[in-house]
Amino acid sequence: MIKVIDAHVHYHIFAGKIPDHCKEFLEYVKGTKYTLKNEYVELEKIILVPSHPCHSDECSDGFYIDYEERRKNPDLYLQWGEVNPLKCNVKEELGKQYSLGIIGIKLHPVHKGFKPNAYREEEGGLKSLLFVYEFAEDHDLPIMFHTGTSIGVGSRNKYADPIYIDDVAKDFPKLKIILAHAGRPLWYETAFYLVKSLNNVYLEISSIPPKNLLKLLPRINEIAEKVIYGSDFPAFKGQDLAEYAFQVYSILKEKKIMRDNAKRILKI
């Protein structure tokens, strides 16, 4: 029995609690199963991700939906915070989310429409985004970025390239940065390079088909200490939470990727 920490689960999507214009996504994920245990693996902790599967002008997407679920089962669930730097009073919102107990902050440039380095003067000087990074660094909260493309309604994939995060990592060297989806499917090499070359950047491998992991990330063993498991559940039709974790473990055979790295990097 392998204990697993899943760092990337969209429970509120599974529950169907998303805006109407996002609901066409539900056709892609019919038949998913929220199975927490089978004969091979057990989900020890699940970290809830509030992002909607489409462009949204909401300040915090599904954060408060997830929070209510976490309150019901605090032993199982942890939670990423989330803010929209183009629409939020980020100071007020992050203060509130932090008071409710978050383990980090999720940012989704593709669905919100901003470059991760837009805080820099030559990129527009977005002060609200600068505050997010300063807040995260000051409170020792990692930031997980969506990297790679998205098919969600209103997505802008020009913001998906992880190279923009190079600036963030260098301007905020104490900030732990996690590249969700490893830059799928266009920027695997860029994501790998950033993780390999920068001490404060880590890789998260959700939504990559398990059978393709070693083909798409052939040098993953070189950065195994910096890789975190996630499922991106519900990501495709018929996905089973526990079975998916077992499939990934069967390919990588690294317990540290499935659990230990998350405990160390996220301090959970």
Secondary structure, 3 states (H helix, E strand, C coil): CEEEEEEEECHHHHCCCCCHHHHHHHHHHCCCECCCECCCEEEEEEEECCCCCCCCCCCCCCHHHHHHHHHHCCCCEEEEEECCCCCCCHHHHHHHHHHHCCCEEEECHHHHCCCCCCCCHHHCCCHHHHHHHHHHHHCCCCEEEECCCCCCCCCCHHHCCHHHHHHHHHHCCCCCEEEEHHHCCCCHHHHHHHHHHCCCEEEECCCCCHHHHHHHCCCHHHHHHHEECCCCECCCCCCEHHHHHHHHHHHHCCHHHHHHHHHHHHCC
